[in-house]
Amino acid sequence: MAKRRPGVASLRTIVEQRINTLLTKAAQVASEREQDSKKYVKLARALSMRHRIAMGKERKKLFCKSCGSPWIKGFNLEIKKEDVWEIYMCACGAKRKFHS
C-alpha cells in the first residue's frame, strides 16, 4: 500500500473542488454564453462519472440532465411545488421531480 505524502489533498477532494468550480462557473456565464456553460456542466458530469463521485442532491438541482444547461430561476427554470415534491421544469421541456 502506498503512503500518502503529508499536506497533499486526496484526489477525491481535488475532484470535488473542481466539480464545484465548474458548476459555479457555468451558472455565472449561463446568460451570456450558453454553449460555454453547457460545456462546463458536461465537464463536471464527466469528472463525476470518471472518478465515481456522486453528484449529490444539491448538485443535481443545479443543472438540467437532458440539455446540460445550468438552471437559473426565471431564465430557463420554473419550479412548481406539489405536496412534498418540487417539480423543476427546464426551458428545453424536461421535468425533474425532487423530494422537498
One Martini backbone bead per residue (centre of mass of N, CA, C, O) as a GRO file, in nm:
protein
  100
    1MET     BB    1   0.097   0.036   0.022
    2ALA     BB    2   0.066   0.361  -0.016
    3LYS     BB    3   0.192   0.657   0.079
    4ARG     BB    4   0.118   0.958   0.213
    5ARG     BB    5   0.155   1.281   0.174
    6PRO     BB    6   0.195   1.548   0.348
    7GLY     BB    7  -0.041   1.802   0.243
    8VAL     BB    8  -0.197   1.623   0.043
    9ALA     BB    9  -0.461   1.607  -0.131
   10SER     BB   10  -0.701   1.432  -0.224
   11LEU     BB   11  -0.847   1.345  -0.513
   12ARG     BB   12  -1.139   1.378  -0.425
   13THR     BB   13  -1.115   1.673  -0.329
   14ILE     BB   14  -1.022   1.793  -0.597
   15VAL     BB   15  -1.265   1.703  -0.770
   16GLU     BB   16  -1.486   1.845  -0.602
   17GLN     BB   17  -1.377   2.129  -0.647
   18ARG     BB   18  -1.394   2.124  -0.958
   19ILE     BB   19  -1.697   2.078  -0.980
   20ASN     BB   20  -1.783   2.334  -0.829
   21THR     BB   21  -1.641   2.532  -1.018
   22LEU     BB   22  -1.787   2.455  -1.282
   23LEU     BB   23  -2.080   2.512  -1.182
   24THR     BB   24  -2.033   2.808  -1.110
   25LYS     BB   25  -1.936   2.903  -1.389
   26ALA     BB   26  -2.192   2.821  -1.543
   27ALA     BB   27  -2.384   3.021  -1.393
   28GLN     BB   28  -2.232   3.287  -1.468
   29VAL     BB   29  -2.241   3.231  -1.809
   30ALA     BB   30  -2.535   3.156  -1.906
   31SER     BB   31  -2.653   3.427  -2.035
   32GLU     BB   32  -2.412   3.481  -2.245
   33ARG     BB   33  -2.279   3.162  -2.264
   34GLU     BB   34  -2.432   2.877  -2.329
   35GLN     BB   35  -2.215   2.676  -2.441
   36ASP     BB   36  -2.011   2.706  -2.208
   37SER     BB   37  -2.198   2.613  -1.979
   38LYS     BB   38  -2.246   2.328  -2.095
   39LYS     BB   39  -1.948   2.246  -2.089
   40TYR     BB   40  -1.908   2.263  -1.782
   41VAL     BB   41  -2.120   2.049  -1.711
   42LYS     BB   42  -1.998   1.819  -1.873
   43LEU     BB   43  -1.727   1.813  -1.718
   44ALA     BB   44  -1.844   1.759  -1.436
   45ARG     BB   45  -1.984   1.490  -1.508
   46ALA     BB   46  -1.730   1.342  -1.607
   47LEU     BB   47  -1.573   1.355  -1.342
   48SER     BB   48  -1.781   1.208  -1.171
   49MET     BB   49  -1.774   0.940  -1.334
   50ARG     BB   50  -1.468   0.875  -1.342
   51HIS     BB   51  -1.444   0.903  -1.001
   52ARG     BB   52  -1.702   0.814  -0.851
   53ILE     BB   53  -1.885   1.082  -0.789
   54ALA     BB   54  -2.140   1.200  -0.643
   55MET     BB   55  -2.346   1.468  -0.688
   56GLY     BB   56  -2.599   1.501  -0.539
   57LYS     BB   57  -2.868   1.678  -0.446
   58GLU     BB   58  -2.762   1.975  -0.487
   59ARG     BB   59  -2.621   1.944  -0.769
   60LYS     BB   60  -2.875   1.839  -0.932
   61LYS     BB   61  -3.018   2.137  -0.897
   62LEU     BB   62  -2.817   2.299  -1.120
   63PHE     BB   63  -2.910   2.101  -1.366
   64CYS     BB   64  -2.978   1.966  -1.676
   65LYS     BB   65  -2.987   1.640  -1.792
   66SER     BB   66  -3.067   1.683  -2.094
   67CYS     BB   67  -2.913   1.971  -2.193
   68GLY     BB   68  -2.690   2.102  -1.970
   69SER     BB   69  -2.812   2.340  -1.830
   70PRO     BB   70  -2.815   2.582  -1.615
   71TRP     BB   71  -3.011   2.676  -1.351
   72ILE     BB   72  -3.236   2.968  -1.373
   73LYS     BB   73  -3.444   3.159  -1.234
   74GLY     BB   74  -3.647   3.293  -1.499
   75PHE     BB   75  -3.477   3.187  -1.748
   76ASN     BB   76  -3.492   2.826  -1.745
   77LEU     BB   77  -3.685   2.811  -1.475
   78GLU     BB   78  -3.946   2.614  -1.317
   79ILE     BB   79  -4.124   2.599  -1.000
   80LYS     BB   80  -4.309   2.340  -0.849
   81LYS     BB   81  -4.548   2.274  -0.587
   82GLU     BB   82  -4.624   1.933  -0.465
   83ASP     BB   83  -4.657   1.878  -0.169
   84VAL     BB   84  -4.340   1.702  -0.148
   85TRP     BB   85  -4.280   1.834  -0.431
   86GLU     BB   86  -4.040   1.931  -0.679
   87ILE     BB   87  -4.080   2.088  -0.999
   88TYR     BB   88  -3.858   2.093  -1.266
   89MET     BB   89  -3.868   2.328  -1.545
   90CYS     BB   90  -3.740   2.345  -1.844
   91ALA     BB   91  -3.695   2.500  -2.152
   92CYS     BB   92  -3.668   2.211  -2.308
   93GLY     BB   93  -3.908   2.026  -2.132
   94ALA     BB   94  -3.793   1.920  -1.888
   95LYS     BB   95  -3.848   1.702  -1.597
   96ARG     BB   96  -3.805   1.725  -1.233
   97LYS     BB   97  -3.806   1.538  -0.929
   98PHE     BB   98  -3.820   1.657  -0.587
   99HIS     BB   99  -3.767   1.613  -0.262
  100SER     BB  100  -3.852   1.845   0.011
   0.00000   0.00000   0.00000
